Amino acid sequence: MRFATQWGNNMDLEVYNRIKSVVKTSVGIDLDHYKDEQMRRRLDSWLVRSGMKSWDDYFARIKVDADELLKFRNYLTINVTEFYRDAERWKHLQNVVFPMLLRENGTKPGLRVWSAGCSIGAEPFTLGMILDEISPGKKHYILGTDLDKGAIARAVSGGAFIQEEVRGLSQAQRSIYLRPGGPPYYVVESLIKRITFHEQNMISDTFETDFDLIVCRNVVIYFTSATKDLLYRKFTASLRKGGILFIGGTEIIPHPQDFGLRSIGISFYQRL
C-alpha cells in the first residue's frame, strides 16, 4: 500500500482512509470515532515531527521499532491534564455534589468514583484529595482509566507533573500531597494507593457499574456525534440511579433525557 502524500502537503481523504486502516490494524485505535479534520491535522503534524518523508516510510519504521509504535499510539490518544482544571466546577463538586453523594451513601464504606480518560492521573488524584479532605477515614473506590498505556504508567508512578499542571493546588495541598522537591512534581505514595488505574478503551470495552460519580471531562469533544451518543448511554448505564456524570466546562448534552439523564447545573448531569 502506497501513501502518496508526503509531509508538508495537505492530507487528502483517500490517504487518510488508508492511514486509518493501517492505524486500526497496527496500532489498535479506530480513528473512525474521531473528528476527521482534527485528526488529519494531528497526523500531518506527527509526520513532520517524526522526520520521515512519507507515511510509507513511517509505517515501515513502526513495524520494526516498538518504542516508536508506542509513542505514536500515545500521541493519538490526546492527553491534556491539570489538577483542578476549570476550578469553579471542581469547587461545585467539592461543596455541593460530593456532600450530596456522601449523604446518600449513608453507612456504606465509601463512594464509587470513576475518572474516565484520566490521562496521567491529575484528575483521579484531585478526586482523591477532595474526598480525603471532606470525608477523612472513608474508604472510597476511585478508578482511573485511559487508552494510553504510557499515561497510565505515569499515573501509577505518581507523575511526573510540570509546574502548569499543579498550579491549581494550594500550598497546603502541595505540602500534603506532593513529594518534596520539584519541578517535576510527584504525588505521595499514600495518594497513589487510593486509586485503581488500568488501561481501557472506552468505546469498545465493558464498563464497571454502580458508580456514584463518573468524571469524563474534555474527552468526548474529540469524538464524532455518534460516538458521543454511544458513550453517554454507556456512562448512564454505569451510574447508579441518582448518580452524577461530570463533564467538561465547554461540553453540553443537548437532550440529556434521551440518555436517561437530567441537568443539575453546568457540567453536571444526574441519572434519572
Secondary structure, DSSP 8 states (H G I E B T S, - for coil): -----BTTS---HHHHHHHHHHIIIII---GGGB-HHHHHHHHHHHHHHHT-SBHHHHHHHHHH-HHHHHHHHHHHT-----TTSSHHHHHHIIIIIHHHHHHHHTTSS--EEEEET-TTTHHHHHHHHHHHHHSTT---EEEEEES-HHHHHHHHHTEEE-HHHHTTS-HHHHHHHB-SS-SSEEB-HHHHTTEEEEE--TTTS-----EEEEEE-SSGGGB-HHHHHHHHHHHHHHEEEEEEEEE-TT---S-GGGGTEEE-STTEEEE-
